[in-house]
Amino acid sequence: MKKVLVGLSGGVDSAIAAYLLKKDGYDVTCAFMRNWDSMANDDFEGNPTINDAVCPQEADYKDAQDVADKLGLPLLRIDFIKEYWDDVFKTFLDEYKRGRTPNPDILCNRYIKFDSFMKFAESKGFDTVATGHYAKLGEENGVHVLQKADDRNKDQSYFLTEIHREVLDHVLFPLGKVDKPTVRKLAEELDLSIAKKKDSTGICFIGERNFRQFLSNYLPMKPGDIIDINTKKVVGQHGGVMYYTVGQRKGLDIGGIGPFYVIGKDVTKNELYVTDEEHQEWLYSTSCSIIDVNWLADRKLPLTCNAKFRYRQQDNPVTVSLREDGTLIASFPEKIRSVTPGQEAVIYDGDTLVCGGKIDVVYQNDKDLMKEILDTVNA
């Protein structure tokens, strides 16, 4: 009987993943990962609406323990606080300092859930690990590949794009062929305490909180000018240039005129650049370069395929080519809106995730779009 260590987060998805594995005859042990020290790293004073002022992470642990008890499964508790700080959170902050928009969930999966956690599992004699991610394992030429989940509305393969390829030989995704309504229904039938618990939308392992206020503990806000690229006039003040992303419209607090959309920023000059409704061409690009590429399936280049440049984005038809320096260039002549440096470009061939990497430079008709923005502002 194969021994499986399941990452139990305190949410409904991982709970049902554990249940399905037990039902299928696996020898299942659960583990709760503690990766953030709220008392040391936050100004948290408790929230009386959450388990009598227990911090959110401890509330999640209690939920995980309730699930494990209900399912008759053992629960381990593991601390990866140092690993999370060194490999995920510091990288997250460094990218923000550069004016980029990183994805902490992707970093978390690469370094914690499918690295530190897997090493822990191996040290304890487990054959494999499992999570509640909506993704599937496929096979090509006798080798495992990562594929989209059947529930396309919940598919989370995008967030797994940076995991190491060899991980695929030692992982299970029990929810790959299950849709979310079924997961909720099973949780209710099992009378799990978390059956109606809402899905987490916060930063991976840190939880839901005021994002800007939370980050200000580590990246102090520095107000500066918001500049309309078309008139070169100051149209407002931002609360910290690092906290805005390309395409953003809400939260600019520009009264009386607009709407405006963020098209870029200069961290050194602390300026935020926006465009108005009539000049949205600044939001569109025709290609981008991709660095730090992680391959999860073998393909010959150039490749005509699809790509996502944000999680909730529809598949975009692209052609991916290899450049002499080893980076990739993704071309999309039909133009795509709000492709953003620092975010992830994830390449799919059908349902199979081929590779992913960080968006480095965004181009509009072969011109560096950010350079064009800066040249226009400074002309």
ZAFI-94476 format. One record per residue: residue in three letters; x negated, y negated, z negated of N, C-alpha, C, O in turn. Coordinates in steps of 0.05 Angstrom, whole numbers, plus 32768, in hexadecimal, padded with zeros to 4 digits. Atoms other than C-alpha are relative to their C-alpha. Layout:
<papas>
ALAXYZXYZXYZXYZ...
</papas>
This chain:
<papas>
MET7FEF801880008000800080007FEE7FE780007FDD7FE47FEFLYS801180187FFD7FE27FBD801680067FEC7FEA801D7FE57FE4LYS7FFE801480167FD57F8C7FDD80007FE4800D7FEE7FDD801CVAL7FFD801B7FF57FED7F457FEE80027FEC7FEA80117FEF7FD7LEU7FFE801680127FE17F057FC880107FE9800D80077FDF8022VAL7FEF80147FF480197ED37FD67FFD7FE67FF17FFF7FE47FD9GLY8001801B800C80107E897FCB801D7FF77FF9802D7FF2800BLEU7FE680078009804D7E777FA180007FE37FF77FF37FDD7FE2SER8002801D800580587E2B7FA180157FF67FEC80127FE07FE2GLY7FEA800A801080987E267F7980177FF78012802B7FED8009GLY7FEC80067FEC80C07E1A7FB9800E8018800A8006802F8005VAL7FEF7FEA7FF780F47E447FDC7FF3801180157FF780298016ASP800C7FF17FEA80CA7E5880197FED80157FF67FEE802C7FFESER80137FEC800980917E797FF4800E80157FEE8005802C7FEDALA7FF27FED801080C37E9A7FC5800C80168011800A802E800BILE7FF47FEC7FEE80E77EBC7FFE7FEA8010800F7FEE80278016ALA80177FF17FF480A47ECE801F7FF880177FED7FF3802D7FF6ALA80087FEB801380927EF47FDF801580167FFF800F802D7FFETYR7FEA7FED800180D67F157FDD8000801380188003802B8015LEU80007FEF7FE880D27F2D80257FE9801380017FEC802A800ALEU80177FEE8001808D7F4A801B800580177FED7FFF802E7FF3LYS7FF97FEB801480A47F707FDD80148014800D8012802C800ALYS7FEB7FEF7FF480E17F8980037FF4801280167FFD80298019ASP800D7FF07FEB80B37FA2803B7FEC80147FF67FDF80228005GLY80117FEB800B808B7FCC800B7FE47FF87FF97FD480097FF2TYR801B80098007804D7FA27FFF7FFD7FFF7FE180117FFB7FD3ASP80078004801C802B7FA07FBB7FFA7FE27FFC7FE47FD88003VAL8001801D800080387F577FAD7FF97FF47FE580047FFC7FD0THR80068011801780177F287F7B80027FE380097FFB7FDD8020CYS7FFC801C7FF980277EDE7F7A7FEA7FEF7FF27FDF7FF77FDDALA80138012800C7FF87EA47F6B80097FE3800580107FDB801BPHE7FFA801D7FFE80057E5B7F5C7FE67FF180007FD57FF57FEEMET8018800F7FFE7FCF7E2B7F7280037FE47FF380157FD57FFBARG8000801B800C7FC17DEE7F467FE87FF2800C7FD17FFA8007ASN8016800D7FF17F987DBE7F707FFE7FE27FFA7FED7FD48005TRP8000801D80077FA77D797F5280047FFD7FE3801780077FD7ASP7FFE8005801D7F9B7D627F0B800E7FE67FFC80027FD17FFCSER7FEF801880027FD47D317F017FF77FEF7FE87FF87FD77FEAMET8007800F80187FBD7D1E7EBB7FE67FF180047FE37FDB7FF9ALA801A800D7FFC7F767D0D7ED280017FED80177FF27FD98016ASN8002800F7FE77F847CF07F1780177FEC800480167FDC8017ASP7FE980127FFC7FC87CCC7F0F80047FEF7FE87FF97FF47FD2ASP7FF6800F80177FE67C977EE4801C800A7FF8802D7FFB7FF1PHE7FE67FF48004801F7CC87EDB80087FFF7FE37FF980067FD1GLU7FF58002801B804A7CBB7E9E801880127FFB802680107FE7GLY7FE97FEE8003807E7CF07EAA80187FF4800E801C7FDC800FASN7FE680087FF480C17CEE7ECD8016800F7FF2801880287FF5PRO7FEB7FF2801080FC7CFD7E9F8014801080118023801F8006THR7FED7FF17FEF81237D177EDB7FF5801B80098003802B8015ILE800C7FE77FF880F27D507EE67FF880107FE87FE3800A7FDBASN80077FED801580F27D877EB37FF67FF37FE67FE17FFA7FDCASP8007800D801980F17D5A7E767FE47FF480007FD47FF87FEDALA8019800F7FFE80B67D2F7E8C7FE8801280057FD180097FFFVAL80177FF07FF7808B7D697EA47FF77FF6801B80087FF1802CCYS8009800A7FE6805F7D537EDE800980138016800C802B8011PRO7FF57FEF7FEB80777D6C7F227FF1801A80057FFE802E800BGLN800F7FE87FFB803F7D9E7F2A800780167FEB8009802D7FF2GLU7FF97FED801580507DBF7EE7801C80098003802380207FFDALA7FE57FF87FFA80997DBF7EFB800080158016800F80298014ASP80037FEC7FEB80857DE57F3A7FF6801A7FF57FFF80307FFETYR800A7FE7800C805E7E177F118016800F7FF1801780277FF3LYS7FEA7FF4800E809A7E237EE58014800E8014801D8024800FASP7FEF7FF47FEB80C47E2F7F247FF48019800B8002802D8010ALA800E7FE87FF580907E5F7F3F800280177FEC8006802E7FF4GLN7FFE7FEB801480907E857EFD801C800C7FFE801F80247FFBASP7FE47FF7800180DC7E897EFD800580138018801280288015VAL7FFC7FEF7FE980DA7EA67F447FF2801A7FFD7FFD802F8002ALA80107FE7800480A37ED87F34800E80137FEC8010802B7FF0ASP7FF27FF0801480CA7EEF7EF68019800D800D801F80248008LYS7FE77FF67FF4810A7EF67F1E7FFB80168014800A802A8015LEU80077FEC7FEC80E87F1E7F557FF080187FF47FEA802B8002GLY80107FEB800D80C17F497F227FE48002800B7FD98018800ELEU801B80017FF5807E7F337F3D7FED7FF17FED7FF57FDE7FE0PRO8013800F8011803F7F1E7F177FF87FE6800D7FF87FE38025LEU8008801B7FF680297ED57F1D7FE57FF87FF47FE27FF77FDCLEU801A800B80087FE17EBD7F1A80017FE1800280117FD68011ARG8003801D7FFD7FCE7E747F107FE37FFA80057FD180027FF7ILE801B80057FF77F917E5A7F347FFB7FE28002800D7FD3800BASP8007801C7FFE7F6E7E177F307FEB7FFC80167FD680078016PHE801380087FEB7F4E7DFA7F6E7FFE7FE180007FFB7FD58015ILE8000801D80037F4C7DB27F547FE77FF4800D7FE87FE1801CLYS8019800B7FF57F027DA67F657FFF8004801F7FF77FF1802DGLU80007FFA7FE37F097DC77FAA80137FEC800F800C7FE28024TYR7FED80127FF37F467D9D7FBA7FF57FE480017FF77FD68016TRP800B801C80017F247D5C7FA47FE97FFD80147FE87FEA8023ASP801880027FEF7EE37D6B7FCA80068003801D7FFC7FF4802EASP7FFC7FF87FE47EFE7D89800A80187FF3800D80187FEF8026VAL7FE7800B7FF47F437D6A801380037FE37FFA80057FD2800CPHE7FF8801B80077F4F7D2B7FEC7FEB7FEB80077FF17FD58010LYS801580137FF97F0B7D0A7FF67FFF7FFB801F7FFB7FE48028THR7FFF80037FE37F107D17804180187FEF800880167FDE801APHE7FE780107FFC7F577CFB80407FFA7FE27FFC80027FD2800CLEU8006801C80077F3E7CBB801F7FEC7FF480147FEF7FDD801DASP8015800A7FED7F017CB5804D800C7FF9801B80057FE48027GLU7FF380067FE67F2D7CB8808B80117FE77FFE80117FD78011TYR7FF0801880047F5C7C83806F7FEE7FE780007FF57FD2800BLYS8013801780007F207C5680627FF77FF8801C7FF17FE18021ARG800880067FE57F0E7C5C80AB80177FF5801180137FEE8028GLY7FE8800A7FF27F547C4580BE800E80158010801E800F8022ARG7FF47FEA7FF27F697C8A80D58017800B7FF0801B80037FD8THR7FE87FF5800D7FA87CB180C47FFD801F7FFE8006802D8010PRO80057FE380027F937CF780AB8019800F7FF7802D80037FEEASN7FEA7FEF80087FC27D31809D7FF680127FE97FE880267FEEPRO800A7FF180177FB67D4C80568009801D80007FFB802F7FF5ASP7FF67FE47FFF7FE07D8B80627FEE801280107FEA8029800AILE80127FF17FEF7FB27DA1809A7FE680067FF17FDB801C7FF2LEU80187FFD800F7F757D96806E800480147FE97FF380257FE4CYS7FF97FEE80167F977DBA80348001801D80097FF7802F7FFBASN7FFF7FE57FF67FA57DF7805E7FE5800B80077FDE80228001ARG801A7FF67FF87F5F7DFB80797FEE80077FE87FE2801C7FE7TYR80137FFE80167F397DF28038800A800E7FE77FFA801A7FD8ILE7FF57FF580197F687E0A8001800F801A80058007802F7FFDLYS7FEE7FE97FFE7FA07E3980167FF3801780117FF8802E800BPHE800B7FEB7FEF7F787E5E804C7FE180007FFF7FD480098012ASP801C7FFD80057F327E5880307FFB80067FE37FF5801E7FDCSER80047FFB801C7F2B7E507FE5801380167FF5800A80287FE6PHE7FED7FEC80097F6A7E787FD97FFA801C800B7FFD80307FFCMET80067FE67FF47F567EAF80097FE7800C7FF37FE580247FEFLYS80187FF6800D7F117EB57FE88007800A7FE47FFC801F7FDCPHE7FF77FF7801B7F337EBB7FA4800E801B80038008802E7FF4ALA7FF17FE77FFC7F617EF17FBF7FED801780067FF0802D7FFBGLU80137FEB7FFA7F277F187FDC7FF080097FE77FEB80217FE3SER800F7FF980187F017F147F9A801080117FED8005801F7FDCLYS7FEF7FF180127F3D7F337F77800A801A800D801B80288002GLY7FFA7FE67FF47F437F6D7FA8801980018011802380168017PHE7FE880017FEF7F7E7F567FD27FF88004801E7FE37FFA8027ASP80057FFB7FE47F827F6D801A80067FE880117FF97FE38026THR7FF780167FF07FA47F2F8033800F7FEC7FEF80157FF17FD8VAL7FF08014800E7FC87EEF801F80197FFA8012801A80008029ALA7FE880087FF1800C7ED48033800A7FE57FF580057FDF7FDETHR7FF5801A8008802E7E908031801C7FFD800B8026800E801BGLY7FE580057FF680727E73803E80017FEE801880167FE1801EHIS8001800F7FE7805D7E50807E8013800C8015801480248018TYR7FF17FF77FE9808C7E5480B97FED800180187FE87FED8026ALA80137FFB7FEB805A7E7180EB8000801E8005800A802E7FF4LYS80017FE47FFA804E7EB4810D7FE4800980097FD47FF98013LEU80187FF47FF580147EE2811D8008800E801A801B801D801BGLY7FFD7FF27FE7800E7EFA81647FE6800F80067FD480107FF6GLU80187FF27FF87FDB7F2481897FFA7FFD801D800C7FFF802EGLU800A80037FE47FB27F1981C87FE7801080037FD3800A7FF5ASN80177FF07FFB7F817F4D81E17FF5800C7FE67FDD800E7FE2GLY80077FF380197F817F6F819D7FF77FED7FEA7FED7FF67FD5VAL8009801480137F727F2E817880197FF07FF6802A7FE98006HIS7FEA8010800A7FA27F08814A7FFF7FE380097FE97FD7800BVAL7FFE801C7FF97FBA7EC4816080177FF47FEF802880037FE5LEU7FEB800E800F7FE67E90813D80157FF68014800F7FEA8029GLN7FEA80087FEF802B7E82815B80157FF07FF180167FF17FD8LYS7FEA800F800B80677E558150801480137FF38017802A7FFCALA7FEB7FF1800E809D7E6E8120801980018012801C7FEF8023ASP7FE77FFE7FF180E07E84813C80127FE87FFA80207FDE800CASP7FF08018800781017E4B81167FF07FE780087FDF7FDE7FF9ARG800F80167FF580E77E12814180047FE67FF17FF27FD57FF1ASN7FFB8018801081067DDE81147FED7FFF7FE87FE87FE97FDDLYS80117FFE801780D97DF680DB7FE4800980067FD3800A7FF4ASP801B7FF67FF9809C7E0F81017FEA7FEF7FF47FEA7FD67FF7GLN8015800F800D805E7DFC80DA7FE48008800B7FD080037FFESER80197FF87FF580287E1881077FED7FE780047FD57FEA8002TYR800F80197FFD80127DCF81137FED7FFC7FE97FD67FF47FECPHE8010800580187FF97DCC80CB7FEA80147FFC7FDA80117FEALEU80137FEB80047FD07E0B80D37FEA7FFF80157FDA80118018THR801280017FE97FA77DF3810E7FE280007FF97FD28006800BGLU801C800180077F667DEB80E77FF780187FEF7FE080197FE6ILE80097FE9800F7F657E2E80C37FEB801080107FEC80108029HIS80157FF07FF27F2A7E5C80D4800D8017800E802080248004ARG7FF57FEB7FEE7F387E8E810B8001801B7FF28014802B7FF5GLU80017FE6800C7F237ECA80E2801580047FEA801B801A7FE2VAL7FEA7FFF80147F597EB980AF80188010800A8025801E7FFBLEU7FE87FF47FF47F8D7ED480DF8000801F7FFD8015802B8000ASP80017FE280057F757F1C80D1800780077FE48009801F7FDDHIS7FFB7FFA801D7F857F15808780177FF07FF480177FEA7FDDVAL7FEA8011800A7FC67EEE8082801A800B800B801B80178021LEU7FE57FF97FF780117EFB808780117FE77FFE800F7FD77FEBPHE7FED8016800180487EC98097801C800D80018028800F8017PRO7FE67FF2800080897EEB808180177FF0800B802C7FFC8012LEU7FEA80117FF680B47EB080977FFF7FFA801E800F7FEB8028GLY800380067FE4809D7EB180DF801880068011801C7FF88026LYS7FE97FF97FF080DD7ED180F8801A7FFA7FF1803080047FF8VAL7FE980068011810C7EB580C380067FE280027FF47FD28002ASP7FFA801C7FFF81327E7380C880067FF57FE4800B80057FD2LYS7FFD800D801A813B7E41808F801B80077FF3801C800C7FDCPRO7FE67FFA800C81867E4D80858000801C7FF4800C80207FDETHR80027FE5800B81777E97807B7FF080017FE67FF7800F7FD3VAL80108002801881417E86804880117FF67FE9801080017FD3ARG7FEF800C801581727E5B8021801580157FF7801A80187FDFLYS7FEC7FED800781A77E9180247FF580177FEF8002801F7FDCLEU800C7FEB801081787EC7800B7FFA7FF77FE47FFE80067FD0ALA8006800A801B81627E9B7FD180197FFE7FEF801880047FD7GLU7FE78001800F81AA7E917FBD800A801C7FF8801380207FE2GLU7FF87FE4800681BA7EDB7FC27FEF800C7FEB7FF9801D7FDBLEU80127FF68015817E7EEA7F9680037FF17FE67FF77FF87FD2ASP7FFC8010801881967EB67F657FE77FF37FF57FE27FF27FDDLEU8019800D800881537E937F6580067FE37FF780177FD58003SER7FFB801A800B81507E537F3C7FF97FE9801480037FD38011ILE800880157FED81307E2E7F77800F8002801A80077FF5802EALA7FF17FFB7FE781647E437FAA80087FE6800E80087FE48027LYS7FF780197FF4817B7DFB7FB57FEB7FEA7FFC7FF17FD28001LYS80158014800481397DD87FA57FF87FF4801B7FF48003802ELYS8006800D7FE6812A7DA57FDB7FE3800680097FD2800B7FF8ASP801A7FFC7FF680EE7DAE80087FED7FE97FF97FF67FD27FF8SER80138015800780AF7D887FF47FF87FF180197FF37FFD802ETHR800A80117FEA809C7D4E80217FE97FEE7FF87FE17FDC8006GLY80168010800980637D327FF87FE58009800A7FE4801B801BILE801B7FF87FF980187D3680007FFB801C7FF5800380227FDFCYS80067FE4800880007D7E7FFD7FF580027FE47FDF7FF77FDFPHE80087FFA801B7FFB7D947FB480027FE87FED80007FEB7FD5ILE7FFE8018801180027D4C7F9A801C7FF97FFA80237FEF7FE5GLY7FE380048005804D7D487FA2800A7FE6800B7FFC7FD78018GLU7FF280177FF5807F7D137FB27FFD7FE87FED80037FEA7FD5ARG80038018801080707CCD7F9A7FFE7FE880137FFC7FED802CASN800380177FEF806A7C867FB47FE48001800C7FD07FFD7FFFPHE80197FFB7FF380347C927FE87FED7FE97FFE7FD67FED7FF7ARG80118017800080197C4C7FEC7FF67FF97FE47FDE7FF37FE0GLN80088005801C80197C427FA17FEC80157FF67FD9800E7FE8PHE80127FEB80087FF77C857F977FE47FFB800B7FD07FFD7FFDLEU801A80047FF37FBF7C777FC97FF27FE77FF67FD97FE67FF6SER800C801980097FB47C317FAC7FEF80057FE77FDE7FF47FE0ASN80117FF980177F957C547F6F7FE48007800A7FD180057FFATYR801A7FF87FF57F5C7C6A7F9D7FF67FEE80167FDE7FEB801BLEU800680137FEB7F5F7C387FD7800E7FE67FFA80257FE38003PRO7FF2801980087F6F7BF37FBB800B7FF180187FFE7FEF802DMET7FF3800F7FEA7F9F7BCB7FE67FF37FE580037FED7FD77FF0LYS800C801A7FF97F827B8F800980127FF3801580107FFB802DPRO7FEE800D7FED7FB67B61802A7FF07FF380177FDA7FEB8014GLY800C800D7FE97FA77B46807080147FF98015802C7FFB8010ASP7FEE800A7FEB7FC37B2B80B0800C801680127FFE80298018ILE7FF37FF07FEB7FF57B4D80DE80007FEE8019800C7FD88018ILE800380117FE87FE67B3481258010800C8017800D8024801DASP7FF17FF87FE880157B3781617FEC7FFF80177FE27FE9801EILE801480007FEB7FE77B4D819A80087FF080187FF77FE78027ASN7FF7800F7FE880127B2A81CE7FFD7FE27FFD7FF87FD48011THR8003801D800580107AE581AE7FE77FF97FF27FDF7FE17FF1LYS8018800380107FD27AEF818480057FEF7FE77FF37FE47FDBLYS7FF8800F80187FF87ACD814B800480137FE9800B802A7FECVAL7FFB7FF180197FFB7AE48103801E7FFF7FFB802A7FEA7FF8VAL7FE37FFF800480437AFC80F88007800B7FE5801F800D7FDEGLY7FFA7FF6801B803C7B1780B17FE780097FF27FD180067FFCGLN80157FF6801080127B35807B8004801D7FF9801A80257FF2HIS7FFD7FE4800780047B7E80707FF680057FE37FE87FF37FD8GLY80087FFA801C7FF97B9F802C7FE780117FFE7FE1801A7FE8GLY80187FEF80007FBA7BC5803F7FFF800F801B80108021801FVAL80007FF77FE47FA77BD680877FFF801E80028008802A8016MET80037FE37FFF7F977C1E8076801A80107FFE801C80278006TYR7FE77FF280057FDF7C2E8065801480018017802A80098014TYR7FEE80017FE97FFC7C2480AA7FF5801280167FDD80178018THR80087FEE7FEB7FFC7C5280E6800D7FF8801B80217FEA801BVAL7FF680087FE580067C4A8131801C80098004802380207FFEGLY7FE47FFA7FFB804E7C47814580137FF87FEA802C7FF87FEEGLN7FEF8007801880677C328100800F7FE6800680047FD3800FARG7FEF80187FFE80A17C018101800A7FF77FE5800A7FDF7FDFLYS7FF68007801B80BE7C0480BB7FEA7FF97FED7FD480037FEFGLY801380068015809B7BE680807FEC7FEA80067FDA7FE57FF7LEU801280167FF980797BAC80A480087FE67FF27FF77FD57FEFASP7FF78017801080A37B79807E7FFA7FE5800F7FF17FD28003ILE800280197FF080A17B4680B7801C7FF58003802D80018012GLY7FE4800A800080DF7B1C80AC80077FEE80177FF67FDE8020GLY7FF680137FED81097AF880DF7FFB8005801D800A7FFC802EILE80077FFB7FE580E87B12811E7FFB801E80037FF8802C7FEFGLY80067FE37FFD80DA7B56813D8017800E800E802980018019PRO80127FEF800F80DF7B90813C7FE48001800C7FE07FFC8024PHE801C7FFC7FF880947B9C813F7FF7801C7FFB8002802A7FEATYR800B7FE58003806D7BDC81477FE17FFE7FFD7FD47FEF800AVAL801D7FFF800480267BEB812D7FF3800D80197FFC80238021ILE800F7FF57FEA7FF67BF781677FE380057FFA7FD580148008GLY801C7FFC80077FB37BF581447FF87FEF7FE780087FE07FDDLYS800A800E80177F887BDA810B7FE27FFE80017FD5800F800DASP801D800380037F437BC080FC7FFA7FFF7FE380007FEC7FD5VAL80057FFD801C7F2C7BD880B87FEC7FEB7FF77FEE7FE07FE1THR8015801380077EEE7BAB80B8800C7FE47FFC80057FD67FE9LYS7FF5801B80017F167B6B80C6801A80007FEF80267FEB7FEAASN7FE87FFE800F7F527B85809E80187FF4800E80287FE68002GLU7FEA800A7FF07F827B7580D680118017800B8006802C8013LEU7FED7FED7FF57FC07B9A80ED800C7FF5801980147FDE8019TYR7FF6800A7FE67FD67B958136801B800C8007801E80248005VAL7FE57FF77FF9801E7B99814C80087FF6801B7FFC7FE38026THR7FF4800A7FE780477B92818B801E7FFE7FFC8029800B7FEBASP7FE380038003808F7B7D8196800F8014801280028024801FGLU7FEF7FEE7FF180C97BA181B67FFB8000801E7FFE8014802BGLU800380037FE380BA7B8681FB7FE6800A800B7FE3800D8023HIS801B7FF87FF780727B9D81FD7FF7801A7FF47FE1801C7FE9GLN80057FE6800C80757BE581E67FEC801180107FE580278008GLU80147FF17FF180447BFA821C7FE680047FF07FD780177FF5TRP80177FFD8011800E7BF081E78001801A7FEF7FED80237FE4LEU7FFD7FE78010802A7C2E81C37FFB801980107FF9802F8004TYR80027FE87FEF80207C5D81FE7FE48005800A7FD57FF28010SER801A7FF87FF77FE27C838213800280168015801780238018THR80007FEB7FEA7FCF7CB2824C7FEC80177FFB7FEC802A8009SER80127FEA80077F987CDC822B7FF37FFA7FE57FF57FE47FDBCYS800F800480197F6F7CE681EC7FEA80147FFE7FEC802A800ASER80167FED80057F2E7D0681D78005800E7FE5801180027FD3ILE7FFC7FF080177F2F7D3D81A37FE6800B7FF67FD780178005ILE801A7FF7800B7EF57D4C8174800580157FEA801C801A7FE2ASP7FFF7FEC80157EE67D81813F8014801680068026801C7FF6VAL7FEC7FED7FF67F0C7DB481677FFD801B7FF37FE780267FF0ASN7FFF7FE5800C7F217DF581458010801280128028800D8017TRP7FF37FEE7FED7F317E2F8174800D80177FF2800080247FE1LEU7FF27FE9800B7F657E6381618008801480158013802A800EALA7FFA7FED7FEA7F6F7E8481A57FED7FFA80177FE47FE3801AASP801280037FE97F447E8F81E3800F7FF68019802380028020ARG7FF4800A7FE77F557E6682217FEA7FF380117FD67FE88006LYS8013800D7FEE7F2F7E4E825E800A7FE3800580227FDE8007LEU7FFA801C7FFB7F2C7E03826B7FF77FF9801C7FE480048026PRO7FE8800F800A7F487DDA828A801880117FFE801C8025800BLEU7FE87FF180067F8A7DF1826F80197FEE800180197FD97FF4THR7FE6800F80007FD07DD882808011800D7FEB801880247FEDCYS7FF37FF580187FF77DE0824080117FEB7FF3801A7FD88000ASN7FF18014800F801C7DBA820A7FF17FF77FE77FDF80067FDEALA800E800A801880067D9081CF80147FF17FEE80277FE57FF7LYS7FF28011801380227D7181907FEB7FEE7FF47FD57FF67FECPHE80118014800C80037D318175800A7FF77FE57FFD7FE77FD8ARG7FF48004801A80317D2D8139801180197FFA801A8027800DTYR7FF27FE8800780557D648113801C8002800C802280168019ARG7FE47FFE7FF7809D7D54812580037FF9801E801A7FF78028GLN7FFF80077FE4808C7D42816D8007801880117FFF802F800BGLN7FFA7FEB7FED80A77D6A81A77FE68008800F7FD37FF88010ASP80177FF87FF080757D9181D27FFD7FEC801780107FE58024ASN800780127FEA80527D6382047FEF800F80147FDB801B800DPRO80117FF37FEC80387D7E82467FE57FF180037FE57FD98006VAL801B800C7FFE7FEC7D72824A7FEE801280107FF480298014THR80167FF17FF57FAE7D88826E7FE87FFC7FEE7FE07FE57FE9VAL8016800180127F747D9882407FE68008800F7FE5801E801ASER801A7FFB7FF27F2C7D94825B7FEA7FFE7FEC7FEC7FF07FD7LEU8017800180117EE87D9E823C7FEC7FEB800B7FE77FEA8023ARG801480147FF87EB77D63823D7FE4800A7FFB7FE0801E7FECGLU801C7FF780027E6B7D6982417FF780007FE37FE580107FDCASP800A8001801C7E637D5781F7800F80157FEE800A80157FD6GLY7FF27FEB800F7E907D9281E2801B7FF87FF5802980097FEBTHR7FE6800980097ECC7D6881D0801480068017800D800C802DLEU7FEB7FFC7FED7F0F7D6F81F3800C7FE68008800C7FD27FFAILE7FF080177FF77F377D3E821C801B800B8008801D801D8018ALA7FE47FF87FF97F837D46821F800C7FE98010800D7FD28007SER7FF580147FEE7FA37D228259801F800480028029801A8004PHE7FE37FFF7FFE7FED7D10825D80097FE8801080127FD48004PRO7FFA80167FEE7FFB7CE38299801C7FF47FFC80217FDD8003GLU7FE4800A800580457CDD828680017FED7FE880157FE17FE3LYS800380128017802D7CB68249800F800A7FE7802580157FE9ILE7FF57FF7801A803A7CC681FF7FFE7FE87FED7FEA7FD97FEDARG7FFF80168012804D7C9581C97FF280067FE57FF4801C7FDASER800B8000801B80257C8881897FED80177FFA7FED80227FE4VAL80157FED80057FEC7CB981917FEB7FF17FEF7FE37FDB7FF6THR800E800F80157FC27CA781547FE5800C7FF97FE480247FF2PRO801A7FF580097F777CAF8145800180097FE3800D7FFD7FD2GLY80007FF4801A7F6B7CDB8109801580157FFB801180267FEAGLN7FEC7FEB80027FA97D0481127FF8801880107FE38017801EGLU80087FE67FF37FA97D4B812D800D8003801B80257FFE801FALA7FF67FF77FE77FB07D6081758001801E80007FEC802B7FFCVAL7FFD7FE380017FCB7DA781778009800A801B801D80018025ILE7FFD7FF77FE47FC87DCD81B9800E801C7FFF8004802E7FF2TYR7FF17FE67FFE7FFA7E0581CA80018009801D80047FF9802FASP7FFB7FF37FE77FFD7E358203801980127FFC801680287FF1GLY7FE77FF3800780467E4B820080047FFE7FE280037FE87FD6ASP7FFC7FFF801D80517E6181B77FE680027FF17FE57FFF7FD9THR801A7FFB800D80077E6D81A97FF17FE67FFC7FED7FD5800ELEU8010801780077FDE7E3981857FE3800580097FD680187FFFVAL801A7FFC7FF47F9E7E3381AD7FEA7FF37FEF7FD680007FE8CYS8014800E800F7F777DFF8187800B7FE57FF580227FDE7FFCGLY7FF8801A800A7F7B7DBD81627FE77FF17FF77FD27FFD7FF2GLY8016801180087F4F7D83815080097FE47FFB80207FDD8000LYS7FF9801C80077F4D7D3A813A80017FEF80197FEF7FF0802AILE7FFF80137FEB7F637D05816B7FEB7FEA7FFA7FEB7FDE7FE5ASP8016801380057F267CD8817380057FE5800E80097FD18001VAL7FFC80197FF17F307CA581AB801980048011801D8019801EVAL7FE77FFF7FF17F737C9581CC7FFC7FEE80197FF27FD78016TYR8005800F7FE77F727C7E8215801A7FF9800E802E8008800DGLN7FEA80087FEF7FA27C5882417FF47FFB801C7FE57FE78020ASN800C80037FE57F907C62828B7FE27FFF7FFF7FD57FED800BASP801D7FFC80037F497C7782787FF27FE97FF17FDA7FE87FF0LYS800C801580117F3E7C39824C800680067FE3801C800D7FDBASP7FFE7FFD801C7F327C3E820280167FED7FF580127FD57FF5LEU7FEA801180077F757C2581E87FFA7FED7FE980027FD67FE9MET8007801180177F5B7C0B81A57FED7FEA80087FEF7FD47FFELYS801380147FF67F227BE781C8800F7FEA800F800A7FD3800DGLU7FEF80137FF17F557BC781F780107FEE7FED80137FD67FF3ILE7FF1801080147F7E7BB081BB7FEE7FEB7FF37FF57FD47FF1LEU80138013800E7F427B9181987FF67FEB80147FF37FD4800CASP800980147FED7F297B7081D880167FEC800680107FD4800ATHR7FEA80137FFB7F6E7B5281E480047FED7FE980087FD57FEEVAL7FFD801180187F737B37819D7FEA7FEC7FFE7FEF7FD47FF7ASN8018801180037F2D7B1A819F7FFA7FEF80187FE77FDF8017ALA800680107FE77F307AFD81E580057FE37FFC80027FD3800F
</papas>
